[in-house]
């Protein structure tokens, strides 16, 4: 112990009666030293991180579960007539549309009909307009609507609550018993 530390300890013992009494008991062997322990924090129950799964996989799973999209996309359609394919596609497309509407609430970017004339703003966002054809000069550009575009009004892909080991499963095996 250095001279400065010893002097400080002496002064504290000299002017602090409680500390002086405790020190005397310690010297007499009647008191065990109290070593300052950091306060023990109650261990919080380990919180499991929320399972993670790509929203793209969740969307794909919903399209398969509710519309059988993957079945029709991955099936060889060579053995079926156009009428059979069209009949199956009608249901798949209708049910896929319901899933997409529920999760994203799509709306057209413009109310202008295909084939209608349209002008871009002078300062436009290129994510809202895709210019094709003879594009030259500076905005505003004048053209003909070939597609109205889409925007999502929401993004409500359901929160997945499965196990990490099954995060990439899009559709389970279906097994009929009996």
ChimeraX commands (.cxc) that place a marker at each C-alpha (Angstrom):
marker #1 position 0.00,0.00,0.00 radius 0.5
marker #1 position 1.37,3.40,-0.89 radius 0.5
marker #1 position 1.91,6.21,1.58 radius 0.5
marker #1 position -1.01,8.25,0.14 radius 0.5
marker #1 position -3.43,5.30,0.37 radius 0.5
marker #1 position -2.29,4.52,3.92 radius 0.5
marker #1 position -2.78,8.14,4.97 radius 0.5
marker #1 position -6.31,8.17,3.50 radius 0.5
marker #1 position -7.15,4.90,5.29 radius 0.5
marker #1 position -5.81,6.28,8.58 radius 0.5
marker #1 position -7.88,9.47,8.27 radius 0.5
marker #1 position -11.06,7.50,7.47 radius 0.5
marker #1 position -10.49,5.22,10.46 radius 0.5
marker #1 position -9.76,8.22,12.68 radius 0.5
marker #1 position -12.90,10.17,11.77 radius 0.5
marker #1 position -15.45,7.41,11.06 radius 0.5
marker #1 position -16.49,5.65,14.24 radius 0.5
marker #1 position -18.46,2.83,12.54 radius 0.5
marker #1 position -15.57,2.08,10.22 radius 0.5
marker #1 position -13.12,2.25,13.11 radius 0.5
marker #1 position -15.20,-0.22,15.18 radius 0.5
marker #1 position -15.45,-2.60,12.25 radius 0.5
marker #1 position -11.70,-2.38,11.68 radius 0.5
marker #1 position -11.04,-3.14,15.35 radius 0.5
marker #1 position -13.32,-6.21,15.21 radius 0.5
marker #1 position -11.52,-7.33,12.09 radius 0.5
marker #1 position -8.14,-6.94,13.80 radius 0.5
marker #1 position -9.44,-8.91,16.81 radius 0.5
marker #1 position -10.60,-11.70,14.52 radius 0.5
marker #1 position -14.25,-11.21,15.36 radius 0.5
marker #1 position -15.37,-9.86,12.02 radius 0.5
marker #1 position -15.03,-11.26,8.55 radius 0.5
marker #1 position -14.24,-8.67,5.95 radius 0.5
marker #1 position -17.09,-7.65,3.72 radius 0.5
marker #1 position -15.96,-7.72,0.17 radius 0.5
marker #1 position -18.14,-5.57,-1.96 radius 0.5
marker #1 position -19.93,-7.77,-4.44 radius 0.5
marker #1 position -21.65,-6.32,-7.43 radius 0.5
marker #1 position -25.40,-6.54,-7.03 radius 0.5
marker #1 position -26.67,-9.84,-8.28 radius 0.5
marker #1 position -29.08,-9.30,-11.09 radius 0.5
marker #1 position -31.90,-11.74,-11.23 radius 0.5
marker #1 position -31.39,-13.75,-14.33 radius 0.5
marker #1 position -34.24,-13.03,-16.60 radius 0.5
marker #1 position -35.73,-16.05,-18.21 radius 0.5
marker #1 position -33.77,-16.50,-21.39 radius 0.5
marker #1 position -35.97,-15.09,-24.07 radius 0.5
marker #1 position -35.98,-17.11,-27.23 radius 0.5
marker #1 position -35.46,-14.90,-30.20 radius 0.5
marker #1 position -38.44,-14.87,-32.46 radius 0.5
marker #1 position -38.01,-17.48,-35.14 radius 0.5
marker #1 position -37.01,-15.98,-38.42 radius 0.5
marker #1 position -38.21,-16.87,-41.86 radius 0.5
marker #1 position -38.02,-14.91,-45.03 radius 0.5
marker #1 position -41.26,-13.10,-45.87 radius 0.5
marker #1 position -40.77,-14.41,-49.41 radius 0.5
marker #1 position -41.01,-18.01,-48.14 radius 0.5
marker #1 position -44.11,-17.12,-46.10 radius 0.5
marker #1 position -45.73,-15.59,-49.19 radius 0.5
marker #1 position -44.80,-18.61,-51.31 radius 0.5
marker #1 position -46.23,-20.93,-48.64 radius 0.5
marker #1 position -49.50,-18.98,-48.57 radius 0.5
marker #1 position -49.77,-19.08,-52.38 radius 0.5
marker #1 position -49.25,-22.84,-52.32 radius 0.5
marker #1 position -51.54,-23.49,-49.36 radius 0.5
marker #1 position -54.43,-21.35,-50.57 radius 0.5
marker #1 position -54.06,-21.44,-54.36 radius 0.5
marker #1 position -51.85,-24.45,-55.20 radius 0.5
marker #1 position -49.66,-22.13,-57.26 radius 0.5
marker #1 position -46.51,-24.26,-57.02 radius 0.5
marker #1 position -48.37,-27.38,-58.07 radius 0.5
marker #1 position -49.53,-25.87,-61.36 radius 0.5
marker #1 position -46.21,-24.09,-62.02 radius 0.5
marker #1 position -44.12,-27.23,-61.43 radius 0.5
marker #1 position -46.41,-29.76,-63.09 radius 0.5
marker #1 position -45.78,-30.81,-66.67 radius 0.5
marker #1 position -48.83,-29.58,-68.54 radius 0.5
marker #1 position -48.02,-31.48,-71.75 radius 0.5
marker #1 position -50.52,-34.25,-71.01 radius 0.5
marker #1 position -53.44,-31.86,-70.51 radius 0.5
marker #1 position -55.63,-30.11,-73.05 radius 0.5
marker #1 position -55.71,-26.33,-73.19 radius 0.5
marker #1 position -59.23,-26.45,-71.75 radius 0.5
marker #1 position -58.03,-28.48,-68.74 radius 0.5
marker #1 position -55.08,-26.14,-68.16 radius 0.5
marker #1 position -57.34,-23.10,-68.48 radius 0.5
marker #1 position -59.86,-24.57,-66.05 radius 0.5
marker #1 position -57.16,-25.30,-63.46 radius 0.5
marker #1 position -55.47,-21.94,-64.02 radius 0.5
marker #1 position -58.73,-20.07,-63.42 radius 0.5
marker #1 position -58.95,-21.39,-59.84 radius 0.5
marker #1 position -55.24,-20.91,-59.15 radius 0.5
marker #1 position -55.25,-17.35,-60.46 radius 0.5
marker #1 position -58.42,-16.41,-58.55 radius 0.5
marker #1 position -57.10,-17.84,-55.27 radius 0.5
marker #1 position -53.61,-16.35,-55.78 radius 0.5
marker #1 position -55.24,-12.97,-56.32 radius 0.5
marker #1 position -57.07,-13.31,-52.99 radius 0.5
marker #1 position -53.79,-14.01,-51.17 radius 0.5
marker #1 position -52.02,-11.08,-52.81 radius 0.5
marker #1 position -54.93,-8.70,-52.17 radius 0.5
marker #1 position -55.13,-9.72,-48.51 radius 0.5
marker #1 position -51.42,-9.24,-47.90 radius 0.5
marker #1 position -50.63,-6.25,-50.14 radius 0.5
marker #1 position -53.83,-4.42,-51.14 radius 0.5
marker #1 position -52.62,-3.62,-54.65 radius 0.5
marker #1 position -53.80,-0.51,-56.48 radius 0.5
marker #1 position -52.91,0.84,-59.93 radius 0.5
marker #1 position -50.35,3.66,-59.97 radius 0.5
marker #1 position -52.49,5.55,-62.45 radius 0.5
marker #1 position -56.16,5.49,-63.37 radius 0.5
marker #1 position -55.28,6.12,-67.02 radius 0.5
marker #1 position -56.32,3.22,-69.27 radius 0.5
marker #1 position -53.85,1.34,-71.45 radius 0.5
marker #1 position -53.49,3.18,-74.74 radius 0.5
marker #1 position -54.24,6.59,-73.17 radius 0.5
marker #1 position -51.85,9.51,-73.61 radius 0.5
marker #1 position -49.93,10.51,-70.48 radius 0.5
marker #1 position -47.24,13.00,-69.50 radius 0.5
marker #1 position -44.65,12.48,-66.76 radius 0.5
marker #1 position -44.04,15.25,-64.26 radius 0.5
marker #1 position -41.00,17.41,-64.99 radius 0.5
marker #1 position -39.29,15.88,-61.97 radius 0.5
marker #1 position -40.46,12.27,-61.76 radius 0.5
marker #1 position -39.34,9.27,-59.74 radius 0.5
marker #1 position -37.95,6.56,-62.03 radius 0.5
marker #1 position -39.43,3.90,-59.72 radius 0.5
marker #1 position -42.89,5.15,-60.74 radius 0.5
marker #1 position -42.30,5.36,-64.50 radius 0.5
marker #1 position -40.48,2.96,-66.81 radius 0.5
marker #1 position -39.85,4.76,-70.07 radius 0.5
marker #1 position -39.58,2.63,-73.21 radius 0.5
marker #1 position -39.29,3.42,-76.89 radius 0.5
marker #1 position -37.51,6.50,-78.24 radius 0.5
marker #1 position -36.51,8.22,-74.99 radius 0.5
marker #1 position -34.58,11.42,-75.71 radius 0.5
marker #1 position -34.39,14.85,-74.19 radius 0.5
marker #1 position -35.54,15.91,-70.76 radius 0.5
marker #1 position -38.75,15.51,-68.78 radius 0.5
marker #1 position -41.60,15.96,-68.94 radius 0.5
marker #1 position -42.01,13.09,-71.40 radius 0.5
marker #1 position -45.18,12.47,-73.43 radius 0.5
marker #1 position -46.17,8.92,-74.26 radius 0.5
marker #1 position -48.84,6.24,-74.31 radius 0.5
marker #1 position -49.70,4.12,-71.26 radius 0.5
marker #1 position -48.81,0.48,-71.95 radius 0.5
marker #1 position -49.28,-0.63,-68.33 radius 0.5
marker #1 position -50.81,1.25,-65.40 radius 0.5
marker #1 position -48.31,-0.08,-62.83 radius 0.5
marker #1 position -49.06,-1.34,-59.33 radius 0.5
marker #1 position -48.41,-0.18,-55.78 radius 0.5
marker #1 position -49.00,-1.98,-52.51 radius 0.5
marker #1 position -51.13,-0.16,-49.94 radius 0.5
marker #1 position -49.88,-2.45,-47.18 radius 0.5
marker #1 position -47.51,-5.36,-46.53 radius 0.5
marker #1 position -49.02,-7.80,-44.07 radius 0.5
marker #1 position -47.22,-11.08,-44.53 radius 0.5
marker #1 position -48.17,-13.25,-41.54 radius 0.5
marker #1 position -45.56,-13.65,-38.79 radius 0.5
marker #1 position -44.14,-17.15,-38.93 radius 0.5
marker #1 position -43.91,-18.96,-35.61 radius 0.5
marker #1 position -42.37,-22.28,-36.57 radius 0.5
marker #1 position -39.04,-23.81,-35.68 radius 0.5
marker #1 position -35.78,-22.64,-37.27 radius 0.5
marker #1 position -35.20,-26.11,-38.70 radius 0.5
marker #1 position -38.39,-25.86,-40.77 radius 0.5
marker #1 position -38.02,-22.26,-41.91 radius 0.5
marker #1 position -37.52,-23.23,-45.55 radius 0.5
marker #1 position -40.42,-25.67,-45.81 radius 0.5
marker #1 position -42.96,-24.15,-48.18 radius 0.5
marker #1 position -45.57,-26.93,-48.02 radius 0.5
marker #1 position -45.71,-30.08,-45.90 radius 0.5
marker #1 position -46.13,-33.57,-47.27 radius 0.5
marker #1 position -49.83,-34.36,-47.44 radius 0.5
marker #1 position -50.55,-37.95,-46.45 radius 0.5
marker #1 position -54.01,-39.45,-46.50 radius 0.5
marker #1 position -54.40,-42.28,-44.04 radius 0.5
marker #1 position -56.84,-45.16,-44.48 radius 0.5
marker link #1:1,2 radius 0.2
marker link #1:2,3 radius 0.2
marker link #1:3,4 radius 0.2
marker link #1:4,5 radius 0.2
marker link #1:5,6 radius 0.2
marker link #1:6,7 radius 0.2
marker link #1:7,8 radius 0.2
marker link #1:8,9 radius 0.2
marker link #1:9,10 radius 0.2
marker link #1:10,11 radius 0.2
marker link #1:11,12 radius 0.2
marker link #1:12,13 radius 0.2
marker link #1:13,14 radius 0.2
marker link #1:14,15 radius 0.2
marker link #1:15,16 radius 0.2
marker link #1:16,17 radius 0.2
marker link #1:17,18 radius 0.2
marker link #1:18,19 radius 0.2
marker link #1:19,20 radius 0.2
marker link #1:20,21 radius 0.2
marker link #1:21,22 radius 0.2
marker link #1:22,23 radius 0.2
marker link #1:23,24 radius 0.2
marker link #1:24,25 radius 0.2
marker link #1:25,26 radius 0.2
marker link #1:26,27 radius 0.2
marker link #1:27,28 radius 0.2
marker link #1:28,29 radius 0.2
marker link #1:29,30 radius 0.2
marker link #1:30,31 radius 0.2
marker link #1:31,32 radius 0.2
marker link #1:32,33 radius 0.2
marker link #1:33,34 radius 0.2
marker link #1:34,35 radius 0.2
marker link #1:35,36 radius 0.2
marker link #1:36,37 radius 0.2
marker link #1:37,38 radius 0.2
marker link #1:38,39 radius 0.2
marker link #1:39,40 radius 0.2
marker link #1:40,41 radius 0.2
marker link #1:41,42 radius 0.2
marker link #1:42,43 radius 0.2
marker link #1:43,44 radius 0.2
marker link #1:44,45 radius 0.2
marker link #1:45,46 radius 0.2
marker link #1:46,47 radius 0.2
marker link #1:47,48 radius 0.2
marker link #1:48,49 radius 0.2
marker link #1:49,50 radius 0.2
marker link #1:50,51 radius 0.2
marker link #1:51,52 radius 0.2
marker link #1:52,53 radius 0.2
marker link #1:53,54 radius 0.2
marker link #1:54,55 radius 0.2
marker link #1:55,56 radius 0.2
marker link #1:56,57 radius 0.2
marker link #1:57,58 radius 0.2
marker link #1:58,59 radius 0.2
marker link #1:59,60 radius 0.2
marker link #1:60,61 radius 0.2
marker link #1:61,62 radius 0.2
marker link #1:62,63 radius 0.2
marker link #1:63,64 radius 0.2
marker link #1:64,65 radius 0.2
marker link #1:65,66 radius 0.2
marker link #1:66,67 radius 0.2
marker link #1:67,68 radius 0.2
marker link #1:68,69 radius 0.2
marker link #1:69,70 radius 0.2
marker link #1:70,71 radius 0.2
marker link #1:71,72 radius 0.2
marker link #1:72,73 radius 0.2
marker link #1:73,74 radius 0.2
marker link #1:74,75 radius 0.2
marker link #1:75,76 radius 0.2
marker link #1:76,77 radius 0.2
marker link #1:77,78 radius 0.2
marker link #1:78,79 radius 0.2
marker link #1:79,80 radius 0.2
marker link #1:80,81 radius 0.2
marker link #1:81,82 radius 0.2
marker link #1:82,83 radius 0.2
marker link #1:83,84 radius 0.2
marker link #1:84,85 radius 0.2
marker link #1:85,86 radius 0.2
marker link #1:86,87 radius 0.2
marker link #1:87,88 radius 0.2
marker link #1:88,89 radius 0.2
marker link #1:89,90 radius 0.2
marker link #1:90,91 radius 0.2
marker link #1:91,92 radius 0.2
marker link #1:92,93 radius 0.2
marker link #1:93,94 radius 0.2
marker link #1:94,95 radius 0.2
marker link #1:95,96 radius 0.2
marker link #1:96,97 radius 0.2
marker link #1:97,98 radius 0.2
marker link #1:98,99 radius 0.2
marker link #1:99,100 radius 0.2
marker link #1:100,101 radius 0.2
marker link #1:101,102 radius 0.2
marker link #1:102,103 radius 0.2
marker link #1:103,104 radius 0.2
marker link #1:104,105 radius 0.2
marker link #1:105,106 radius 0.2
marker link #1:106,107 radius 0.2
marker link #1:107,108 radius 0.2
marker link #1:108,109 radius 0.2
marker link #1:109,110 radius 0.2
marker link #1:110,111 radius 0.2
marker link #1:111,112 radius 0.2
marker link #1:112,113 radius 0.2
marker link #1:113,114 radius 0.2
marker link #1:114,115 radius 0.2
marker link #1:115,116 radius 0.2
marker link #1:116,117 radius 0.2
marker link #1:117,118 radius 0.2
marker link #1:118,119 radius 0.2
marker link #1:119,120 radius 0.2
marker link #1:120,121 radius 0.2
marker link #1:121,122 radius 0.2
marker link #1:122,123 radius 0.2
marker link #1:123,124 radius 0.2
marker link #1:124,125 radius 0.2
marker link #1:125,126 radius 0.2
marker link #1:126,127 radius 0.2
marker link #1:127,128 radius 0.2
marker link #1:128,129 radius 0.2
marker link #1:129,130 radius 0.2
marker link #1:130,131 radius 0.2
marker link #1:131,132 radius 0.2
marker link #1:132,133 radius 0.2
marker link #1:133,134 radius 0.2
marker link #1:134,135 radius 0.2
marker link #1:135,136 radius 0.2
marker link #1:136,137 radius 0.2
marker link #1:137,138 radius 0.2
marker link #1:138,139 radius 0.2
marker link #1:139,140 radius 0.2
marker link #1:140,141 radius 0.2
marker link #1:141,142 radius 0.2
marker link #1:142,143 radius 0.2
marker link #1:143,144 radius 0.2
marker link #1:144,145 radius 0.2
marker link #1:145,146 radius 0.2
marker link #1:146,147 radius 0.2
marker link #1:147,148 radius 0.2
marker link #1:148,149 radius 0.2
marker link #1:149,150 radius 0.2
marker link #1:150,151 radius 0.2
marker link #1:151,152 radius 0.2
marker link #1:152,153 radius 0.2
marker link #1:153,154 radius 0.2
marker link #1:154,155 radius 0.2
marker link #1:155,156 radius 0.2
marker link #1:156,157 radius 0.2
marker link #1:157,158 radius 0.2
marker link #1:158,159 radius 0.2
marker link #1:159,160 radius 0.2
marker link #1:160,161 radius 0.2
marker link #1:161,162 radius 0.2
marker link #1:162,163 radius 0.2
marker link #1:163,164 radius 0.2
marker link #1:164,165 radius 0.2
marker link #1:165,166 radius 0.2
marker link #1:166,167 radius 0.2
marker link #1:167,168 radius 0.2
marker link #1:168,169 radius 0.2
marker link #1:169,170 radius 0.2
marker link #1:170,171 radius 0.2
marker link #1:171,172 radius 0.2
marker link #1:172,173 radius 0.2
marker link #1:173,174 radius 0.2
marker link #1:174,175 radius 0.2
marker link #1:175,176 radius 0.2
marker link #1:176,177 radius 0.2
marker link #1:177,178 radius 0.2
view
